[in-house]
């Protein structure tokens, strides 16, 4: 295969056609893996042979048409000078041949200067880019022709790459700073949760005793009931803090996802007994068993169901549908609530981000992390005023090292 000349002087050297032949040898097979690699190598070599067995240098492609035209001109000279005497005829032919050679030489020099030099420079710059250097530009971008257009497009592309790299570096620094902040906040939250939980358990016990000792007609019983609810809410918040700060690896077992979903729906229905909200469940009886931590997935679904219930003002419906998509089992939770605005949608899985006045912003963040730990994902779509749909996708099979043998 011909190598491209690296200067104008090199371009004047006569060019030739090089035919590259590829010899494929079959080494002895020492197993299925080596056999597969050998077959892949043979296919790659055959493809290279088909595409690159004959490569003609661009100078030759450019000079061949001119050469044919000049050769045709020489033949016409031969025919036109038949009537001339031999010395005169030889002189004319020598002049015509010298002119043809001069034209070819000038053409090669012009092509080398106008085309090959920019192409060689472009190749050198692209080699620098492949090594990670994005601070490169070509010098022929000022030309007012197609080669100049190519140079300007290349410089513009490099500028965009530099801007993109700076933006990626900025985002990386921001994410690292945020990760350090969350790590510090997690340590603080863990200690704080432990410090609050112990006296909170004592307070809950005292309230329980006071509630039993109060007369049935005492108005303070309603206050005691409210205190119990508030203690339960604080306890749930502390649990979410601990789960976020100290995530637990999922204990994956192969089990029926329909049962896990049904249990979460049953608990959610208990929360809406006094509200005009209907929770519908559509199971998939023939769904294969899914490898998952039933407790953690139950926590995810219950969180999504309670969020859906809270998003509904007045009568409404929450629909839970179990299905499958490719290699994933799917659980779709949709509601007829107020929906999520496009401005808030990208942030709903961020820790401590909430649009609810009494929310902690940890529920969806924890659910997202649990699903990711199961090698799944959560998809969200929402229309303001019509409702939201959360789709939990869990793979049927997880890595073998994560499965707990029961």
N, C-alpha and C positions, 0 to 999 in steps of 0.2 A: 504494500500500500504506500502511495506517495506521501511524503511529509510536505507540509506547506512551506514555501520559502519564507524566510524571516526578514528579507530586505528587498529593496528594489533591484539591486544587482543580482540577487539570487533569482529573481523572476525572469531575467533575460536568458537564463540557462535553458537549453532546449528541453521540452517536456516530453514525457513518454507515457504510455499506458502500461500499468503493472497489473498482471492477473494474479490474484491471490487464490491459492488452492488450499483447502482444508482437508487434512487426513484425519479421519476418525478411527481411533483404536478402541477396542473393547477390552478393558482390563478384567481380570478374573473377579468373579463376584464372591464376596465373603459374608454375605448375609442380606436380609431384606433391605436394611437401611442403605448399604453400599450399592445394592442393585437399583434402588430408587434414585439415589444421587447420580449413578452412572447414566441412567435413562434420561434424567433431567439435563445432565451435561451434554448428552448426545443431541437432545432436542435443541438445546441452546446453540450448539455448534452448527447443527443443520440450518437453524434460522439465520445465524450469522453468515453462513455460506450463501444462502439464498439472497440475502439483502446486500452483502458486501463482497461477493466473490470478484466482481470487476468494478474498479473505481477509477474514474477518469478525472484527472486534475482539471480545475476550472479553466486554467489558461488554455489548455488544449481544446476545451469546449468552445471557448471564445475565438480561438484562432482558426479552427477547422473551417467554418463557413467562409472566412476571409481567404484562407488558403485555396479553397475550391474556386472561389471567384477569380483569384489571381491566376490559378492554373487554367481556368477557362479563357482568361484573357491572353495567356501565353499561347494557347492553341489557336486563338483567333489571329494572334500575331504571326504564327507559323503559316496559317492559310493566307494571310494578307501579304506576306513577304515571299510567297512562292516565286513570283515573277522577278524578284531582285537577284542580283548576283550574289554569290556565296559570301564574299567578304562583307558586303553591305548587310546581307541577311544576318550574318553572325554578329555584327556590331549591334544591329537592332535587337536581336534576341538577348545579347549580353546586357544591354541597357534595360530591357524590359525585366529580365530576371533580377538584376541588381535592384531595380525599383520595387519589385515584389518583395524581395528580402528586406529592403529598407522599410517598406510599409509594415511588414509583419513585426519587425523589431520595434518600430515606433509604437505600434499598437500594443505590444506586450509591455513596453515601458509605461505607456499611458495607463493601461489597465492595472499594472502593478501599483502605480502611484495613486490612482483614483479609487481602486477597489481593494487590492490586496493589503495595502498598509492599514486601512481602517479595519479590515477583517482580522488581521493579525493582532492589532491593538485590542479589538473587542474580545478575542480569544484570551489574551493575557489578562484583561480585566475580569473576565468571567472566571478564570482560574483563581484569581485573588478572592473573588466573591465566594467561590466554593471552599476556600480556606477560612472563611469567616470575616474577611475584611470588606465591610460595606462602604468604606469611605473612598470609593473609586469613582472616576468619571472618565469618559472618553473625550479626546481632544477634537474630534471631527464633527461635533454637534453643531458647529457654526455654519457648516456647509448648507447651501440652499439647493439640495437635491434629495433623492431618496436615501442616500447614505447618511446625509445630515439628519433626515427624519428618524432613521434608525438610531443614530447617536443621541438625539434629543429624547426619544422614547426610552432608551437605556438609562440615561441620566435621570429622567423623571421616575423610572421604576426604582432606581437605587435610592432616590430621595424618599420615596414612599416606604421602602424597606427600612431606611434609617429612622424615619418617623415611627414606623410600627415597632421597631426594636426599642426605641426610647419609651414608647407607651407601654410595652410589655414590661420593661424594667421598672417603670413607675408603678404599674399595677402589682408587680411582684413585691416591691418594697412595701406597698400599702398592705398587701395581704400578709406579709411577714409581720409587720407591725401590729396588724389586727389579730393575728394568731398569738403573738406574745401577750397582747392585751387580754385576749380571752383566756389564755392559760393562767395569767395572774388572777383574773376575775374568777376563774374556776376554783383555784386554790382558796381564794377568799370565801367564795360561796360555800365550799365544802365545810370549812371551819365554822362559818356562820350557821349553816344548817344544823350541824351537830349541836352547837351551843343553844339554838332555839328549840330543837326537838325535845331535849330532855325536860326543860321546864314546861313545855307545851303539853307533854304527856301528863305531868302532874296537874296542870290546870284542867285538862280534860277529865281527869279522875275526880277532882274536886267538884266540877260542874255536874258530873253524873250523880254524885252523892247529894248535892244540893237539890237537884231535880227530883230525886226520889223522896226527899224529906218535905218538899213543898206540898201544901194541900192542893187537891184537885181544882179547887176554885180560885187558887191564887193567880193574880195577873202576872206574877213573876215567871210563871212557867213558860209563857211565850218568849220572854227575854232569854230564858235558859235555852230554849230551842234555837233562837237566833245565834246565841254564843256557840252552841254545838256546830251549827253550820259554818260559822266563821273559823272555828278551830279546824274543821275538816278541810276548808279551803286553804288555810295556811299549811296544813300538813301535806296536801297535794302539791302546793307550790314548792315546799322543801324537797319533796320526793323528785319533782322535775329538776330542781337545781342539782341534787345529788346525781341523778341519772345523766345530766348534761356534763357535769364536772368529772364524773368517774364512770365513763361508759363501760358497760359490761358486754363481753363478747357473746354473741348469740349461741345458745345451746341447740344446735340444729338437729332435728329429728325428722324422719319421714312420717308424715301424718296427714290427715284429711283437712284440707283448707276450709271446706264447707263447715266443719264443726267449729273451727276457730272464728270464722265470720259470724256464724249463727250465735255464738256466745256473746260476741261484742254487740250484735244487734239487740239481743235480749236485754242486756244491761242498758243500752241506749233507750229502749222503749220504756224502761222504768223511769227514765228522767223526763219523759214527755206525757205521762199519764194525765196530767192536769192541763195540757196544752192541746190545741187543735192541730196537732202535727202527726202525720202518718208516716211510719217507717216501713218501707216495703223491702222484701228480700227475695231475690231470684237466685236460687242455687243451681249448680251444675252437677247433677248426681254422678255422671260418668267422668268427672274430672280426676285425673291421676293424682296420686299422693304427691304432696309438695314437701321438699326438704326445707323446714323453717323452724324457728323458735316460736312456738305457739303463744307463749306469754308475751313476747315482744311484739309480734304481729297483732295480737289482740289489743295491746296498748296503742299501736298505730291506728288501727281501725276505730277503736273507741274514741280516740282523739279526733279523728276526721268526722265521725258521726256527731260528736258533741259540738264541734265547730259548725257543722251543717245545721244543727238544730238552733244554735245561737244566731246564725245568719238569717233565720226565718222570723219575720215579724208578723204575727197573726197566723191564719191557717196556711198550711203548706205541706209538702211531701218531700221526704228523703228516700231515695231509691238506692238500694245496694244490689249490684249485679256481679255475679261471679262468672268468669269465662276463661278463655285461653287465647294467647296470641304467640304464634311461633313456638319458641321454647320457654315461654313464660306463662304462668298463671296470672290472671288479672282480677282485681277487685275494684269495681267502679262505684264510687260514692258520689251521687249527684243530689243537688237540692234545688229548691225553687226560691232561694233567699235573695238577698240584695245584691249578691255578686261582689267581685273584687275589681277595683279600678285598674286600668292598665299601668298607672304610676306605681301602685302598690304590689302588683303581681310579681315583679322580679325580686322583691325583698321578703316575701312571706316565709322563706325558709331560713332567714338570718336569725341567729340567737337574739333574744330580747327585743325583736321587732314585733310590734303589735299595733293594731288600730282599735282595739277594744280598751275601754277605760279601765276595766278590772282584769285585764289579761297580763300574763307575764312574758309572752313572746317566746316561750320555750317549747310549747306543744308541737308545733309543726317542725321546728328545728330538730327536736328529738326524734320525731317520726321519720324525717328525711334521713337522719344518720342511721337509724335502725334499718331502714330499707336498703341503704347503701351497704351496710354491713352484711346484708343478705345477698349482695351482688345484684340488687334490683334497682328500680328507679320509680319516681313518682312523677306523673304527668298531670298538668293542671290546665284547665281551660275555664274561662269565666266570661259572662256577659252581664254587665251592670244592669240591675233591675230584673234579670231573669234567672240568675243562679250560677252556681259553680259546679264543676265536675273534677274530682280527684281520682286518678286511676293509679292504683298500686300494682306494679309488675314485679313478680317474684319468679326467679328461675326454678324450673322443676328439679334441677340437680345443681348442687353446690360443690365446690372442691371437696374431695374425699377427706382431706385432713380436718375439715370443720364439722364433719358429721359425728354426732355422739351416738354410740351404739347403746341401745337400751336393752 
